[in-house]
């Protein structure tokens, strides 16, 4: 899961994905529907899995809660974290699901 747009590394994450997939024909492999009826799919650009690329370059987290079928991403994230790539350069990066929860709490 990438950082939110207003989070640290949010815009860099978006740019990283754009660098891989913008203006190229992507391969879309539908996997399931989410609770809102939206298609959840694997996306491949230039022969690379876009989600895996984001995690490997330190531009996204592996979200265990929704990670069934993507368990290999845990090790990919650990490698990026160990190498201090992308958002892992920060001393204590906040996952987007926690960041959103903190923001909701601040509004109340």
C-alpha positions as CSV (number, residue, x, y, z in Angstrom):
1,X,0.0,0.0,0.0
2,X,1.5,3.3,-1.0
3,X,1.7,6.3,1.3
4,X,-1.2,8.8,1.2
5,X,-0.6,11.8,-1.2
6,X,0.0,14.2,1.8
7,X,2.2,11.8,3.7
8,X,6.0,11.9,3.4
9,X,7.0,10.0,0.2
10,X,3.4,10.2,-1.1
11,X,4.3,12.2,-4.1
12,X,7.6,10.3,-4.7
13,X,5.6,7.0,-4.6
14,X,3.2,8.3,-7.2
15,X,6.0,9.5,-9.4
16,X,7.8,6.1,-9.0
17,X,4.6,4.3,-10.3
18,X,4.2,6.9,-13.1
19,X,7.8,6.3,-14.2
20,X,7.0,2.6,-14.5
21,X,3.5,2.7,-16.0
22,X,2.7,6.1,-17.5
23,X,1.8,6.0,-21.2
24,X,2.5,2.3,-21.6
25,X,0.1,-0.5,-22.2
26,X,-0.4,-2.3,-18.9
27,X,-1.5,-5.9,-18.5
28,X,-4.4,-6.1,-16.0
29,X,-5.2,-9.4,-14.3
30,X,-8.4,-9.1,-12.2
31,X,-8.2,-10.9,-8.9
32,X,-11.4,-10.1,-7.0
33,X,-13.8,-7.3,-6.0
34,X,-13.4,-5.2,-2.9
35,X,-16.3,-4.4,-0.5
36,X,-17.3,-1.4,-2.7
37,X,-17.5,-3.6,-5.8
38,X,-14.3,-2.2,-7.3
39,X,-12.0,-4.6,-9.2
40,X,-8.8,-5.5,-7.5
41,X,-6.2,-6.5,-10.1
42,X,-2.6,-7.2,-10.6
43,X,-1.0,-4.6,-12.9
44,X,2.1,-5.3,-15.0
45,X,4.1,-2.6,-16.9
46,X,7.2,-3.3,-18.9
47,X,7.0,-6.9,-17.7
48,X,7.2,-5.8,-14.0
49,X,4.5,-6.3,-11.4
50,X,3.7,-2.7,-10.4
51,X,2.8,-3.5,-6.8
52,X,6.0,-5.6,-6.3
53,X,8.0,-2.8,-7.9
54,X,6.6,-0.2,-5.5
55,X,7.3,-2.4,-2.5
56,X,10.8,-3.3,-3.7
57,X,11.8,0.3,-4.3
58,X,10.6,1.3,-0.8
59,X,7.6,3.3,-2.2
60,X,4.8,1.1,-0.6
61,X,4.1,-1.2,2.4
62,X,3.1,-4.8,2.2
63,X,-0.3,-4.6,4.0
64,X,-0.7,-7.9,5.8
65,X,-4.4,-7.4,6.4
66,X,-5.1,-7.7,2.6
67,X,-2.0,-9.6,1.6
68,X,-3.4,-13.1,1.1
69,X,-1.8,-14.4,-2.1
70,X,1.1,-11.9,-1.9
71,X,3.0,-13.2,1.1
72,X,6.3,-13.0,-0.9
73,X,5.9,-9.2,-0.7
74,X,6.8,-9.5,3.1
75,X,10.4,-10.5,2.2
76,X,10.6,-7.9,-0.6
77,X,9.6,-5.2,1.9
78,X,12.1,-6.5,4.4
79,X,14.9,-6.2,1.8
80,X,13.8,-2.6,0.9
81,X,13.6,-1.8,4.7
82,X,17.1,-3.3,5.3
83,X,18.5,-1.4,2.4
84,X,16.8,1.9,3.5
85,X,15.2,2.4,0.2
86,X,12.6,5.1,-0.3
87,X,10.3,5.6,2.7
88,X,12.5,3.3,4.7
89,X,15.1,6.2,4.9
90,X,12.8,7.9,7.4
91,X,13.5,7.0,11.0
92,X,9.9,5.8,11.7
93,X,7.7,5.8,8.6
94,X,4.0,5.7,9.4
95,X,1.9,3.2,7.4
96,X,-1.0,4.9,5.6
97,X,-3.6,3.0,7.5
98,X,-2.2,4.3,10.8
99,X,-1.7,7.8,9.3
100,X,-5.4,8.0,8.3
101,X,-6.4,6.8,11.8
102,X,-4.3,9.6,13.3
103,X,-5.8,12.2,11.0
104,X,-9.4,11.0,11.8
105,X,-8.6,11.3,15.5
106,X,-7.2,14.8,15.1
107,X,-10.5,16.0,13.4
108,X,-12.7,14.9,16.3
